[in-house]
Amino acid sequence: MSKVYTPIDPVRLGRVVVAAVGVQIVAELLLTLAHAYALTGPGQAFIDEDLRSSDLGVFLTSVFYLATYVVGGFIALKWIYRVNRNAHAFARGLSISPPWAVGWYFVPIATLWKPYEAMSEAWQATERPHAWRTAPKPAFLGWWWAAWLISNFVGGLANAVSKVTDDIATNSAVVIVGCLASIVADAFFIRVVNRLSSLQQTQINFGMFDEPAEAPGLPPLGGGVAEPQGA
């Protein structure tokens, strides 16, 4: 028998995600400004033989960005797990389990489309639990994923460029493009989090997802042994 999930309201966790991603956007803006300064005349000034006046700013903003990326990423993945878990409580037949909704982000190649597939299923199952395969997906869901892929590609390119050249202008320009793409992706993700959290809260409070399934031999969606509530 398939695992039975009970839904958990994701709104409070979603607010934490939005706050964390907001801080990450601030870090990306600061990193963009630090690299833009590194491209200018003042940023190119040398304090001594080895240190430029912009180096400290780039270092500090990079550390700040890395910290926000790690913390924000952890909280976002927790939210992704929760909304996928809720989707499995609302509907049957979803192809991606809650653990794999998170796990696919770490699998090479498959990470290009599987996480988007998991998010799409979660949205459709929330929007129309008993006919989720035909439920529409909002356009901004696709825009979020496109921006996410672009930002990751540019981030990988920046890492590769830094290994083959010491040219300050080239490295900084690539980082700036990557930061701008990340800001766009983060903005779309905030919208995804707000909208999907709200939809799931409405489904939990007013939906009919706990009606018995039509297929014989299957327990009601609200029945069975529930997974612990701590996820």
Helices and strands as residue ranges (DSSP letters): H 11-39, H 41-44, H 55-90, H 98-103, G 104-106, G 110-112, H 114-127, G 129-134, H 139-164, H 168-206
